[in-house]
Amino acid sequence: MVRRIAIVEDDAAIRANYAEALRRHGYEVSAYAARREAMEALRGRLPDLAIIDIGLGDEAEGGFALCRDLRALSAQLPIVFLTAHDSEFDVVSGLRLGADDYLTKGVSLPQLMARIGALFRRVDALAEAKPVEERIVRGALELDLKRFSAQWRGARVELTLTEFWIVHSLARHPGHVKDRDQLMRDAELVVDDATVTSHVKRVRAKFLAADPAFEAIETVYGLGYRWKG
């Protein structure tokens, strides 16, 4: 199966270079210069993965808006920011909007391909989960790997691919502390500690929105995180 990747980048030369590099690695690529153009095309048929710049033409934060719109269409779609914006504020903003990864321009092609490959491996792992692991119940939490869904006290919690794997990693072994390196391995992330922290904060926020009394994810300072229950 040929994976379909959409790249949204307003610089024509950069857009063409990335598109050609992705095609050389066997991906089917659709490339767009603007947010509206991309959204019109992708609304009808979502890609298998989206790579988005933040600044798109006259929209300084058009990529953020596009990420929000795509995430509203699918919680499962892997989304990667590839941008010149390298401030911590932009990274955190991108992750809060639901991106699975955040890279700055100048990243090497091998590293970009490794990140894309890791995201696709997680998609495949969810699709090929063994029957014994299709459903995990931990108190009020229910994870369904076959349907890629999470519920807390019977209410669905919309998690991105990265967030789902983080919850899965913690909930599989309640009480066991997972440090950031272990969470990165389980979720197949290649990011810094601050990015893992941002993902965990976003996961907490989603569960707290469903239940203000939620406290199942415990921070063990200096060590990592664990699932209580």
C-alpha positions, 0 to 999 in steps of 0.5 A: 500500500502506497502511503499518501502524504499532504504537504502544505508549504507556501514557498514553491521551491521548498514545497517542490524539494520536500515533495520530490524527496518524499516521492523518492522514498515511495510516498504519494504526495499532494502539495499545496501552497495555502490553507484554503486550497489544502482544506478544500482538497483534503476535506474530501479525502484525507491523506495518511499524514499531513506536513504543515508549515505555520506561516502560509502566504498572508496567514501568519498562523495559517498552519495552526488553523489548518491543523485545528481544522484537520484534527476536527475531521480526524483524531487519528490523522498524523500531523507534523509541523515542519516550519522555521518557527522554532520558539518554545511558544510555537512548539507548545502551541502546535502540540496543543492544537493536536500535532503529533510532531514538530520539526524545524526547517533544516532538519536532515532528510533521514531524520524527517523520514525517520519521524514519518516512519515512526508515525506510520509504525504507530498507525500500523501497530494500532491496526494490527494489535493482537486480540488480547490487547484490543481492549484495556480497562483500568477503572474508569478508563477504557482503551479500544485499540481496534477502534482507536478510542478512549473513554473515561467514565463512559464519555469518549475522550478524543486523543491524537495518535501520540496521545493515545500511545502515551495513555496506553503506555501508562495504563498498561502497567498502573503504578509503574513509573515511566520516564520520558525516555520510556514514553518516547520509546513506547510512542515512537517519539524522537523529541526532547523532554519539554515536548513529552511534557507538553503531550502529557499536559494536553492529555491531562487537559482532555481528561479533565475536560471530561471529568474535573476530578481526573487525577489518574496521571501522576507526575513523579518528580524527577522520575516521570509519570505513572497511571494511578489505579 
